[in-house]
Amino acid sequence: MPKTILTAILFFLFTGFVFSQTGSKEQLQKQREQLKNEIEQTEKILNETRKTTKENLGQLSLLNRKLDLQDNVVQNISGQIKFIDNDIFRSQKEVNKLSRVLDTLKQEYAKSMVYAYKNRNSYDFLNFIFSASSFNDAIKRITYLKSYRSYREMQGENISRTQQLLHLKINDLSGNKQQKNAALVVQNQEMTELEKQQAEKESVVQKLKGRQKELTALVSNKRKQDAKLRGMISTMIRREIENARKKAEADKAENDRLARLNKPKNDNNNVTTRPTVTKVPKHTESVLVTSEADRVLDANFERNRGSLPWPANGFILNHFGRNQYPGGVEYDNPQVNIGTQVGGTVKAIFDGEVTLVNYMDDKQIVFIKHGKYFSVYSNLSSASVQRGQSIKTGQVIGKAAANDDGQGEVDLMIMKETNNVNPELWLHK
């Protein structure tokens, strides 16, 4: 077997699929670290709620989030074990290949040694040379004998290299098996933690079932607040649409007037006068978009769907749409309720203009217009903006108030004209 070919085969066996697997393993490790950080942060918030309030929907939401994260950790370790199993399979396969190569090399080397032993007499070598038919043939025979000697030396070197590589692969195989055992131990620990969290969740669920009347009253109160909020939104949007229509009609009237004035007129000196025409915004699909600035803002808002910042630091108390609570209590949520610290800052999710700041019971609400879209922030203890004010993304607009359970909360609703849309699809993950 030529030296270059053998070297290439050994290199391939040694490297295997290392480069393709390393990146995926690193990604799994980074993902697990991130999951652990999120679990730690969630547990910190959960501990704070345990200190200040009794079992509530906020705690249940946090426990559900923690369970999801913990389950992802277990799945992450399962993925790691699969990679290790693949490494073990490849290492074992490479060990088998190297063992076969080593056996072949040893057999070839043994044959050459037997041949050399049988022809070890110097007379035989001289006879082989001097029996040549010509001087050139004798030179070729001498060259052959030198090459044969080099070939035997190379055989010995190849056997030595193959043995070393085989030893390395056996060590890799042993290391992979140790890694798998360690990963299985960690997976069992994480599974035990998952079971503990499930038991804690079940305990909270049972206690909440005992508060079914309170939950029913809480949901009933939320529905009443939602009805009030929808009434405010409808009134505000109708007003904005009416104002936009009046503006559009005024712009059209002005445009018609300028068009009439723009017709050529000759004075006594036959000089044509052409009044300056004011540019009027082009027609748009929404009456709420009445200027080029509105059009740009509207397009930018849509372009940022899925990447808008959250209005407050915290966690989701109630998702948009259907929510089901212990005891069979259901609530169809027109917004997303975000748990946060009482008094925590609330920020605008995008550039826009404040169209209304109002009270609902003892809480405040801020409405911001983004082209044909509106973002509505409710359950605020205070508002720091006023109607007509221009707002930038991330600007503080107020502070979060406590909900009926004593948990800090801010509610976010997004409207497309008069249509309610899911805020969770617009906020970054």
Buried (B, 14 or more C-beta within 10 A) or exposed (E): EEEEEBEEBBEEBBEBEEEEBEEEBEEBEEBBEEBBEBBEBBBEBBEBBEEEBEBBBBBBBBBBBBBEBBBBBBBBBEBBBEBBEEBBEBBBEBBEBBBEBBEEBBEBBEEBEEEEEEEEEEEEBEEBBEEBEEEEEBEEBBEEEEEEEEBBEBBEEBBEBBBEBBEBBBEBBEBBBEBBEEBEEBBEEBBEBBEEBBEBBEEBBEBBBEBBEBBBEBBEEBBEBBEBBBEBBEEBBEEBBEBBEEBBEEBEEEBEEBEEEEEEEEEEEEEEEEEEEEEBBEEBEBBBBBBEEBBEBBEBBBEBEEEBBBBBBBBBBBBBEEBEBBBEBEBEBBBBBBBBBBEBBBBBBBBBBBBBBBEBEEBBBBBBBBBBBBBBBBBBBEBBBEEEBEBEBEBEBBBBBBBBBBBBBBBBBBBBBEEBBBBBEBBEE
